Amino acid sequence: MKRKGILVLVIAMLLIGSGIMTGCQESNDPKDFKVGFVYVGPIGDGGYTYAHDQGRLYAENELGVTTVYVENVPETSECVTQIENLVKQGCDMVFATSFGHMPYIKEVAGKYPDVTFEHCSGYEMSENLGNYFGRMYQARYLSGIAAGRATQNGKIGYVAAMAIPEVIRGINAFTLGAQSVNPDITVQVVWTNSWYDPTGEKIAAESLLAAGCDVIAQHIDTAEPVAAAEAHGAFAVGYDSPMGDSAPNGYITAPLWNWGPYYAKAIKAAMDGTWKAESYWGGMEDDIVRLDEFGPSVTDETKALVDDAKAKIIDGSLIVFAGPIYDQSGEVKVAEGASLTDAEMLSMEWFVKGVISPSE
């Protein structure tokens, strides 16, 4: 914890000697700075939590700090207990990594003002609580281009977790990318209502394949949909982490998270006393989101199209949610010459034309 100012040296010495001083002593040894991570799934999921844990290891290696983590923390009040346990273990900073952890980390942050907290993908903030995320919709759009080039029948399946703006935004960006190469493409969504459910994810993918989809994409935490597509001779777009090993023949690519540099930067700021609560939403220019290497089936022409679009996204000449954009009913949601604001993207609750979803 950050040391509270003690004006009288004698009192400070007595408190230290008696072991009742509330803050941690400053130290030049980075190992004395302890950082905790709260994961919604296991680090071996091969996807979302694995990517966060790789970020943790990167920061640990870069800074020499001590890190600890807890896996499989549900989006329930149990999260409060797990975060408080990390604080009681001496963590100076705690990251919670799932959207549903938001109310619980906010609650704990209010109890421990001397600890620095950050929450991934949320919006709550306070003096000692910030939030962070990446513009994954940019990489989603690029993967949509590659998927649109791969489909033979124009029917793409999408296994998705929760119908929240983050996921809806990603589905829409992916669809727009696919339709940029074929405007008649449809994207059929099946919801698992869980971030981590390997069995349910496989079943969802198989139902889409049975419905005639020849490409499977996803916004869930494991590689099960990729493996299901491979088993059925279809193509697949992964998510979170590289998933090519699960589909050596049909893998296209995957939008990836690169959390390490952000974690190192945020932790360093907390160590230096320069950290301030902010709402960070970085894009491909920051390399917090990126696209995986292409699979063996991806043509040079497709690679060139994706690379060109990537360069334009980074230089600002291609805006993913620029009009005209129509919703499922055909109504204009973004007029020609206009584009969505960050606030509109962050609160997105509608689907673009071409998305087929039972939640519509």
N, C-alpha and C positions, 0 to 999 in steps of 0.2 A: 504494500500500500504506500501511497505518497506520504512522506513524513510531515506531520503537522508542525507548524512553526512553534518553537519553544523559546520564549524570550529570556528566561532565567536559566543560565547554564547549569547551576547547581541542581535545580529541580529536574532538568533533563537528565543529568547524570544519575540522580536518585531513581528516576523512573526506569532508566535503562538497566540500572543495577538490580532493581527489584523485579524486572521482567514484566512490568505492567504498561509499558509505553505502547500506545495503540498503533502507531505507524511503524513502518520498517525503516531501518537506518539506511542512509544513502551508502552506496558502494560503487566503486569503479569496476567491480567484477560483474559482467553481464549475467553470469550464472545466478546472481542474486535476484535478478528480475525474473519473475515467474509468470507465465502466460497459460491460461486455460482455454480449451476449445470444447464446445458442446456440439455433438454430432447427432443428427436425427437417425442415421443408419450406421451400419458397421463400416469400418475402414476398408474392408475387403469387398465392398459392393461392386468394385470395378467401374464406378461411375461418379456420382455426385460427392459422396462422403470421401471416397478415395481421392478425388481432386482437392478437396479441402485439406486432407491430411498431407498430401504432397506439398501444399502451400505451407502448412505448419512446419514440416521438415526443412523446407527451403529457408524459412525465417530463422529457425533454430540454428541452421548451419551458417547463415549469413551473419547473424548477430551474436551467437554464442549464448543466447538466453536459455533458460530452462522452460520447457513446455510440457504440459500434461493434457490429457483429453479424456472425455467420457463418451462412449458410443451408445447408440440405440436409445436416445433420450426422446420420449414421445412429446407430442405437442399438447401436453396436459400440465396440470399443476405439479406433476413430478419434476418438471423442468426447473421449478423454483428450488426444490431440494438439491438437485444436481448442481445448479449454478452456485448455490450457497456453500455446498461442499467444496467446490473449487476455491471459493473465497477463504474458507476456513483452512484450506491447505496452504494458504499464503499467496494465492495468485494476485498479482498487481493489476492484471488485465485479463478480461474474459471475452471471448468471441462466441456468440451463438449463431448457428449457421443455417437454420431453417425458418421459413416465414412464420410458421405457427409458434415458434419460440418467443415471438415478439412481446406479448403481454407479460410474460414471465420474467424476461430479462429486464423489462422496464420496472417491474415490481422490485426485483432484487437491487437494481441500480439505485432506487430510491432509498434503500436501507444502508447502502455502503458507498457514501459519497467520496471516499478516498480511493476507490477502485475505479479503473477505467473499463467501460463496457462498449462493445460494438455488436451490432446485429446485422446479419446478412439478409437482404431483400426486403426489409421492412421500412417503416417510415417514422416510427416513434423516435423522439430525441429528448435529451435533457442535458444538463450541464456536464454529466459524466457518461452519457450514452449517445453514441453516434450510430449511423447506419451506412452500409456500403453495398454496392452491387455493380454489375457490368451491363453494358448494352448488348446483351446476348442476341437481341433481335437482329443485329447487324450480321453476325455469323449465321444466324438462322436463315436469313435471306440468301446468303451465299450457298448454303447447303441446299436450299430450295432450288436454286439454279441447277445444281448438279443432279438433284433428284428429278427435276423436270426433264432434263436431257436423258435420263436413264429409263424412265417409264415408257413402256410400249403401248399401253392402253389408256394412259391419261388418268388412271385411278391410283392414288397414293393413300396409304393408311397411316394413321398417326395415333400412337398410344400415349395418352396424357394422364397426368395425375389428378390435379385439382383444377376446377374451373375458376381460377383467380386471374386477375389482370396479367400477372407475369406469364402464365401459361398461355392465355388467350393471345397476348401480344406476340408470343413466339410462334404460335400456330399461324397467325395472320401474316407475319413476316415471311415465314417459310412458304406459305401459299403464294404470296406475291412474288417471291423469288422464282418459284416453279412456273407461275403463270407468265413471267417475263419471257420465257422461252416457248410457252404453249398456253395461250389464254383459256383454253378449254379444259385444263387440268382441274380435277376435283380432289379435295383432301378430306377423307372420311376419318372422324375422330371416335375413338373408344376411350372412355374414362375408367380409370382403376380406383379413383377416390383414395389413393394411398401413394405416398412418395416411394415407399420401399415395399414391394410385394412381388418377389420374383415369379411365383406361380401365377398370380393374377396378371402380371405383365405378359407372360408367355401366352396365356389363354387369350388375352386381348389381341395380341399380334396374330395369333392363329385365326381368330374370328375375322380379322380384316383380310387375311390371306384367302380365307374361304369365301369372302365376299368379292374376290377378284382383284384385290389390290396387288400390284406387282412391285411396289416399293413400300417399305415400312420406315417411318420416322418415329421419333419418340421424345417425350419430356417426362421421363421417370428415371429412377436411379440405378438401374442395372442394365446389363447387356442382353437380357433375355429376349427382347424383341428382335435384336440383331441376329441372335442365334436362331430364333424361330424362322426368320426370313431366309437365312442360309439353308436351313433344313428343307425348306420348300422351294429352293431354287430361285428365290426372289432377291431383290436388291435391298440394301439397308443403309439408313443414316443413323448413326449413334448420337450420343450426347454426353457431355460432362468430361469424359476421359477418352483416350484412344480405345477403340473397340474392334480394330481390324482383326485381332486374333480370334474373335468369335465368328467371323465370316470371311474366311480367306478368299472366297470367290466373289461374293456379292457385295462386299463392303464398298460404300461410296466415299464417305468421309464422316466427320462429326464436328459440330460446334463444341469447342472446348473452353473450360475455365483455366485460367492461369493465375491462381490466387497468391502465389509466393511473393512477388514483388510488392503487392499491396500490403500483405501481412507484415513484411519486413519494414516497410515505410511507416505504417501505423504504430507498430511496436516501438520503433526507434523514436518516434515523436513522443510517445508516452514515457519512454526512458529519459528523454532529454527535457521533459517538462514543457514541450511545445505543442502537445496534442490538444486539439479543440474539437468539440462535437461538430460534426458536419454530416451532410447527406451526399455521399460520393456515388456517382454513376458514370463510370468511365467506359470508353469505347475501344474499338480496335486500335485506335491511335495510341492508347496506353498499354496495349497488349494484355489487358486483363481478360479479354475474349479473343479467341482465334479460331482458325479452322484446322482440323487435323490433316495429315497427309491423305492423298487420294488412294483409293483402292485400285487393284489391277484392271478393273473393267472401265475405268474412267478414261475417256479419250483426250487427246491433246487439245482438241477443239474445245471440249468442255472445260478443261483446265484453264485455257486462255480466257474464256468467257468469265469464269469465276475470278481469275486474277485481275482482270480489267475492272470488274465490279468492285472488288476489294479496294483497289487503288482509288476508285472514285468515291467510295464510302469514306475512306480515310481523308481524302482531300476535300470532302464536303460537296462534291458535285453530284453525288447520288444520295438522295435522302429516301430511306426505305418507305416511310409513310408520307410520301408526297402525292397529291391528288393528280388525276381524279381516282378516288377509291370508293367502291360501292359495297354496301353490306349485303347480307344474304337475300334481303327482299328486293335488292336493286336500287335502294335509296342511296343517293350521294352522301357519303359521310365526310369525305375530304374533297373539296372542290379543286378543280384544276388551277394550278398556280399557288395553292395553299399546301401546308403540311401540318401534321399534328404537333402540338407542343409537348414538352416533357410531361406536364401535368395530365394531358389527355392520354398520352401513352401509358402512364403509370396507373390510370384508372380505367383502362380499356375493358369493356364488358360486352362488346359486340364482335361478330365474326365477319370477315370479308366475304364477298361473293365467291362461291366455289367451295367453301367449307361446309361439310355435312356433319352435323353434330347433334346427338340426342338432347343436348342441353339448350338447343336453339329455341 
